[in-house]
């Protein structure tokens, strides 16, 4: 019975560690956005598609 309890505690600790690791990595991710195009850039891009 004690062996099962120790194995369960180890599994819980590993899952907790992996959860903290992935959460920490997610918070470090830097989101970027595309710059807003001006009307002149939109016209140029539209003409290039033709």
Backbone bond lengths (Angstrom), bond angles and torsions (degrees), N, CA, C in turn:
res aa  C-N    CA-C-N  psi(-1)  N-CA   C-N-CA  omega(-1)  CA-C   N-CA-C  phi
1 X - - - 1.454 - - 1.528 110.84 -
2 X 1.311 116.11 -39.46 1.459 120.78 -179.81 1.527 110.82 -65.73
3 X 1.304 117.83 -35.31 1.462 122.39 179.53 1.523 110.58 -63.17
4 X 1.311 116.86 -43.30 1.464 121.24 179.62 1.530 110.38 -63.83
5 X 1.311 116.87 -41.00 1.460 121.13 178.82 1.529 111.19 -63.01
6 X 1.303 117.47 -42.25 1.471 121.85 179.60 1.527 110.21 -65.41
7 X 1.327 117.39 -42.39 1.462 121.71 178.89 1.534 110.02 -63.39
8 X 1.329 116.84 -41.73 1.469 120.72 178.96 1.525 111.29 -63.91
9 X 1.305 117.00 -41.55 1.470 120.47 179.09 1.524 110.54 -64.82
10 X 1.318 117.57 -40.43 1.466 121.30 177.99 1.526 110.38 -62.86
11 X 1.324 117.05 -43.34 1.467 120.87 178.99 1.529 110.45 -62.69
12 X 1.316 117.06 -43.52 1.466 120.73 178.94 1.525 110.55 -61.92
13 X 1.308 117.82 -42.48 1.463 121.29 179.63 1.528 111.91 -65.40
14 X 1.320 117.21 -39.58 1.466 120.84 178.19 1.526 110.41 -65.21
15 X 1.328 116.98 -44.31 1.464 120.43 178.84 1.527 110.51 -64.17
16 X 1.318 117.57 -40.88 1.461 121.09 177.21 1.526 111.25 -62.25
17 X 1.305 117.20 -44.18 1.459 121.50 178.63 1.526 111.24 -61.13
18 X 1.336 116.81 -45.76 1.467 120.14 -179.70 1.533 111.42 -66.14
19 X 1.316 117.14 -36.19 1.463 120.66 177.14 1.520 110.81 -64.31
20 X 1.317 117.18 -45.93 1.463 120.74 178.61 1.526 111.76 -64.30
21 X 1.310 116.10 -38.06 1.460 120.75 179.12 1.525 111.37 -64.30
22 X 1.327 116.77 -46.55 1.461 119.55 -178.70 1.531 111.64 -70.64
23 X 1.326 118.17 -35.07 1.464 120.94 177.29 1.521 110.66 -66.56
24 X 1.304 116.59 -42.32 1.461 121.06 177.94 1.526 110.94 -62.04
25 X 1.314 116.73 -41.30 1.468 121.02 178.78 1.524 110.58 -66.58
26 X 1.323 117.32 -37.44 1.468 120.81 179.87 1.519 111.22 -66.29
27 X 1.319 117.87 -38.05 1.462 120.28 179.50 1.522 112.12 -70.86
28 X 1.321 118.15 -25.11 1.462 121.19 179.12 1.524 112.38 -80.42
29 X 1.329 118.43 -14.40 1.462 121.76 -177.99 1.523 109.52 -66.02
30 X 1.328 116.32 129.99 1.454 121.12 -179.41 1.522 109.26 -98.09
31 X 1.325 115.85 117.79 1.453 120.83 178.09 1.526 108.83 -82.83
32 X 1.308 115.31 140.29 1.457 120.18 177.66 1.524 109.20 -123.61
33 X 1.308 115.51 155.63 1.458 120.42 176.59 1.511 108.45 -124.72
34 X 1.318 116.25 155.01 1.452 120.93 177.41 1.528 108.86 -74.84
35 X 1.324 116.62 145.14 1.468 117.99 177.82 1.532 110.63 -68.06
36 X 1.322 115.41 151.42 1.458 120.59 179.38 1.524 108.40 -75.07
37 X 1.332 115.65 129.22 1.453 119.99 179.59 1.525 109.88 -82.51
38 X 1.328 114.75 141.82 1.456 118.91 175.70 1.523 108.92 -81.43
39 X 1.308 116.98 170.14 1.468 120.98 -178.53 1.525 110.52 -61.49
40 X 1.329 117.88 -38.43 1.457 121.74 -179.32 1.529 110.53 -63.90
41 X 1.325 117.83 -42.02 1.462 121.34 178.87 1.515 110.96 -66.59
42 X 1.331 117.70 -35.89 1.459 121.15 178.95 1.519 110.11 -67.05
43 X 1.332 117.42 -40.95 1.460 120.91 178.86 1.522 110.63 -63.93
44 X 1.322 117.02 -42.85 1.457 121.46 179.12 1.528 110.85 -63.30
45 X 1.321 117.10 -43.10 1.460 120.39 179.42 1.520 110.84 -66.65
46 X 1.315 116.87 -35.92 1.469 120.38 179.13 1.519 111.15 -67.85
47 X 1.350 116.33 -38.01 1.472 120.36 179.92 1.515 110.62 -69.99
48 X 1.332 118.58 -33.14 1.464 121.70 179.52 1.515 111.65 -67.81
49 X 1.320 117.87 -29.53 1.459 121.64 -179.34 1.520 112.10 -73.41
50 X 1.323 117.47 -21.17 1.479 121.17 -177.28 1.482 112.63 -72.00
